[in-house]
Each structure stands twice: as structure tokens, then as C-alpha cells.
Amino acid sequence: MKVIKSFDDFSITPTFESGDNYPAGTANDPSAPWNKEDYDTDREVSLKPSEIKFEVVATDHREFAILKEKATGKMFMVGFEPSEMEEYVEYEKIPVGRDEDGIEYEYEYMEPDDYAIEAFATDKARSEGTGKGLYDFESSKVAEIDMELAKDMYDSLVQFLDKYSSSNNRKDEMKKVQKMVEVLKGLLENLK
């Protein structure tokens, strides 16, 4: 039987094993960066520990955080949107292939951690100053907690806990909110 070859059979083929743009022999190499389980992480904004003005006392890592000012011990509250946190949040650098410029990466942002919240609040306080009470908190400032703010947030978070207490898929979030409620309850008792 004769095999008839087409023009495509004579065209230049890539030197890569499977045409997946990986160098020959590395597509399944466990030491290759694109096959790592744990990827390198980084942040766009990194403040030194000595530059961080606040310490997280309690947070839901989604919207609110209760902070303690390191220098004075005063308690503050900050609200945040995930989009505001992007430059402070750690991200994974995931290699997805190779092109003529080298390794190509995708960046996957992680959830805000305590460091991201502390750095965000520090930068926000530096650029906008801090406020005090509910009005300043609702005006998106890092606000010192007074009786009115503590009571308002306590009531809101207790309502949240009541509403979602039977939800099984929010257990971690509920624990974080419960801690915030406990901290606010203690603050309310001290502010009387």
C-alpha cells in the first residue's frame, strides 16, 4: 500500500512534543514552573511592618474590620470593597505556557488577609485622615469607634447572624462575624 503525503506532511513542525508551546520534555516535568502546585505569590503594595499603623482585632475579610491603632490603642472601624483591596491582596503568579518572550503568567487574586486590611487602612488613613463615629464611617473613612458606631454595627451584625444562623454553607463567615459581635459588645460595655 502506498502512502500519499500531502503538503502539510512536509511543512515545518514545532520541536515541541505535543504542540502545547512547552519546551521539549517539560510538559509533564514536575520541576517545571507551570507544573508547580504552590505558585509564587506577591502583592502590588507591600508596606514594612514598621509602616503599618493598625492591627486587625476582628474582621469578616469581606466588608468590615475592627482595628486597633498601634500607637494609641484606640479602636477603629474600616469598611472596604473587594475592588479597593486588589493592590493590597496577595496574588498567585501561575505559569500558563511559554511564548517568544519567556514564560506567560496568569494572576489569581486571593481573599483579603489581615495584612492587606492593615495596609489598606494605613494608606487610607494617611491619604484621607481618620474620622470618628458613624457619620465618618459611612463617609468611607477609617473611623474611631464611638458609642453610636459600636451600637449600629453591633445591631447590624447581630441581625446578620440571626438571618443566616441556619445556613450551613456560611459557617466560617459566621464565626468571623460572631467574633466581631463579641468585640463590639465589649467596646459597648467600656464606652458606657
Buried (B, 14 or more C-beta within 10 A) or exposed (E): EEEEEEEEEEEEEEEBEEEEBBEEEBBEEEEBBBEEEEBEEEBEEEBEEEEBBBBBBBBBBBEBBBBBBBEEEBBBBBBBEEEEBBBBBBBBBBBEEBEEEEEEBEEEBEEBBBBBBBBBBBBBBEEEEBBBBBEBBEEBBBBBBBBBBBBBBBEBBBEBBEEBEEEEEBEEBBEBBBBBBEBBBEBBEEBE
